[in-house]
Amino acid sequence: MSANSARRNHVIISPHFDDGIFSCGGTAHQLSAAGDAVTVMTIMGGLFDGELPDTPILADLHRRWQAGDNPLRRRQLEDELASNSIGVEFMHVPIPDCVYRVAGDLALYPSEESLFSEVHPADYAPRLLQGIQIPELETAVTVYLPIGVGHHVDHQIARDWGMTQLRDIPAKSALRFYAEFPYSNADRSTEIALADFGMPLEPADTPLHEADMRAKIKAIACYRSQISTFWDSLDAMEADVRRAFTDPSTGLFVERFWKISST
């Protein structure tokens, strides 16, 4: 068997430009370094064409991001840079982040509280996603989905869409769920998401090496627009990442995943 024919494909479903690498970047680097193909697929990865919603949350995000006149394109470029840095492919599904989505003149998610609530009944994103065919999912040996830590609406949509897609190809894909970092920093946030999931899961963690952690930290640093939202500096980010992805019982680096229980 040739090296190319043995190369396995993996897909990481990322609600936004940073979620997949923030949460799974070490695993993505490890798989890529071993010769496998990895694609980080950003579900809410589109640009926005039209008059911006005049909402408090969008004004606050643009202020924090400091990403110029075209912040979504800037975020796309950050994601491309981060993906390239760990040797993985990227794909951007052309649906904008929920803070940009409107129905007529109604901004569907105008406040920070609305981002962590239920999906708005007028939100068109779930319907659009059902019409999208992703060939990479059909050939993947492993697909990684967010578990919904923090209950962000886009994370709920991405998770639920991924589940519906994979029901048609269960034999071809090993499904893994990841806890979204840094939402997973909040006390008991991961445990709450697991309890709310609705089916039994069991751990399927990936041990990481120092090289994987260094690659993950370097990739996270590519998301310059996001650093100030979560950390005071790049040094603070690195310290937090190393802490969050260290198993307290062993002292070793690990990314936490779950799979559907076989029992």
Secondary structure as UniProt FT lines:
FT   HELIX           3..6
FT   STRAND          9..14
FT   TURN            17..18
FT   HELIX           19..33
FT   TURN            34..35
FT   STRAND          37..42
FT   HELIX           56..65
FT   HELIX           71..85
FT   TURN            86..87
FT   STRAND          89..92
FT   HELIX           98..100
FT   STRAND          102..103
FT   TURN            104..105
FT   STRAND          106..107
FT   HELIX           112..115
FT   TURN            121..122
FT   HELIX           125..130
FT   HELIX           135..139
FT   STRAND          142..146
FT   TURN            149..150
FT   HELIX           153..166
FT   TURN            167..168
FT   TURN            170..172
FT   STRAND          174..178
FT   TURN            181..182
FT   HELIX           183..185
FT   TURN            187..188
FT   HELIX           189..196
FT   STRAND          201..203
FT   STRAND          206..207
FT   HELIX           210..221
FT   HELIX           224..230
FT   HELIX           234..244
FT   TURN            248..250
FT   STRAND          253..255
FT   STRAND          257..260
//
